[in-house]
């Protein structure tokens, strides 16, 4: 069933003032309930479709996640290739640069505060530029290096992607429920009622003030609970 099918069904139901004079109160109640049910389902379907459009996977986030993941692998490989102990200032500087780059990916730009590094001089920034992310505001005539775009750490972008996926799943579930065939809806409602009835038929354990216990059944019967 589609949203158009629901709207067609709703359009086929006349309003109260257009019903024939022979319509009984019972008929009117059934018609009104059917009309209300369709109105609710149409609204739910339209709301779900809007949510699916709003929370569709974000291509920019997906690309950012892919680039950060790839950059982290490159940085880790380059870091492992450095000598474990060295006095060479260049090697030590490279070690710091690579380490900070990885930490920025894992925890965000706040990691480089007061270090003298930013994305323009980190190895991470170089890798991002190679991936197509360009400097913003650079002006060679003014000797101004500009700034690199930053769309969040790896955990942050993963959280955004996961949140959108969750919202989409919820919206899809709502849409599927709204567009269920009437026979399937009736079958599910019958199954749900059977489960409720079975649960309501279960006895409830009660305890008196003196600590004794008994099982109380829905029909009022009481069965004492004995402890050994």
N, C-alpha and C positions, 0 to 999 in steps of 0.2 A: 504494500500500500504506500502511496505517496501523499505529500501534503495536498496536491491538487485533488486527489481522491477524497480526502477528508473534507476539503472545501466544497466539493461537488455534493457529497452527502449532506453537508450542512445546508447548502442552497436548496436541496430537495425538501427540506422540512419547512412547512409554512409557519409563519408567525401566528401567535394565538388569535389575533383578530381576523386571520384569513382561514381559520379552520371551519369546517362545515358545522351547521347548527346541530347535527346529530352526534357531535363529539361528546362523549361522556366525561365525567370528572376523572375517571380512571384513565381514559385515553389521554386526556389533557396532561395528567401527571406523567405518564410514560413519555409523551412527546416532549414535555419540558425537560425531563431528565436527560433524554437523548440529545436534545439541543444543547443543554449545558455541558454534557460530556464531550460533545464534538467541539464546542467553543474552547473548552479547556485543553483538549488535545491539539487543536490548531495553534493556540497560543504557545503551548509547550514546544511544538515542533518548530514554530517560527523563532522562538527564543533559542532553541538548541542550534538551529541552522546559523543564526547570527553568532552564537558563541563559537561554533566550529570555524567560521570565517575569521573571527577575531583572534582565536588562539591556534590558528593553523601554524605548522612548523615555520619558524623564522629562518629564512635562508642565510641572513647575515650572521645569526648566532651559530648556525651549523658550520658555516665557513670559518668563523672565528675559533670555534672549538677545534676544528680540524687543523687549523694553522698553529694554534697553541700546542696541540698534542704533538704535531710533527716537529715543531721547534724544540719542545722539551726533549724529544728523543735525540735530536742533533746536539743539543747543549750537553746532555748527559754523556754522549759518546765523546765529545770534545773534552769534557772535564776529566773523564776516565783516562784519556790519552796523555794528560799532563803528568809530569813526574810527581811522585807522592811527596817528596821533600826537595825543596830547591831554595837557593838564596838569590836566584836571578830575579831582579825587580820586575822585569817584563813578564816572566812566567807567573810571578805572584800576583801581578796586576790582572793577568788574564784569568787566573784562578778565581780572583774576587769577582771579576766581571761575569764569568760563566755561572758562578755560584749564585750571585745576585739575580741573574737572569732567570734561573730556575725558581728561585724563591718568589720572584715577581709573578711568574706563571702560577705558582701554588697559592700565593697569599695576597697578591695585589701590589699596586704601585707604592703603597705606604711603606713597603719594605725598604725602599731606596731613599727615604727622607733623610736629609742631612748627610748623605754619603758622597755627594758630588756626582752621582750617576742619575741618569734618567733614560727614557727609551731612545733618545737620540744618540747616546754613546754606549748603550748596552749592546752586547752581542744579540740579545733578543730583538732589539729594535732593528738591527741589521737584517736578521732573518725575516722579520715582518715586512720590511721594505722589499726584500726579495720576493715575498709572497704577494706583493701588490699594494700594500698599505703605504700611502704616501705621506710625507711631511705636510703639515698644514701651516700656512702663514710664513713659510720660508721666503726670505728676500735677500738674494745675494748682494744687492747693491748696498744694503744696510748691514750686511754681515750678520743677519739674523737667521738662526738655524731652524726656527719653527718648532712645532710640536708634533709628536706622533699620536695617532688615534689610539685610544685604549677602551676596550669594551668589557673589561672585567677579567678577573682571574679565572683559571680553569674551573674551580669549584663554583664560582658565581655563575658562569655561563652554563654549567651543567645543571645548576639549580633552576635557572630560567627555562632551559629546555625541558626539564622534568616537570616543572609547573605547567607549562603549556601543554605537554602531553597528557597530564592528569586532567586539566580542564577540558581538553578535547575528548578524552575518554568519557568523562562525565556527561558532556554534551551529547556524544554519540549514543550513550545509554539512554538518555532522556528522549532523544529523537526516535530511537528504535522502539521504546515503550509507547510513545505517542502514535507511531505508525503501525502498531501491531494490528493484525487482522482481528475482527470482532470475535471470531471463533476461538482464536488463540488467547485473546484477552479473557474470554469467559472461562476457558480451561484453566488458565493461571489463577483467576480469582477463585475458582472452585477448589483448586489445590491449596491455595492460601487459607481458605476457610476451613478445609479439612485439617490443616496443620493447627490452626487456632483452636478448633473444636477438640482436637486430640490433646493439646496443651491444657485447655481448660478442664478436661476430664481427669487430669492428673490430680492425685491427692496432695494436700499441702501439709508439711510438717509444722505442728504447733507445739509451743511449750508453755506450761502453766507456771504460776509463781513459785510453786514448790519444786520446780525442776523436772517434773514428770512431763513426758511428751506423748503426743498422739498424732495420728494421721487423720486429717479432715477431708472427706470426699465431697465433690460438688453436690451430691444428693443429700448431704447432711450427716452421713454416717461418720462415726468416729472409731478409729481402731487404735487401741493403746500400743505404745511402743515400749517394749521391754528391753532392758539392757542386762547383759550377763556380767 
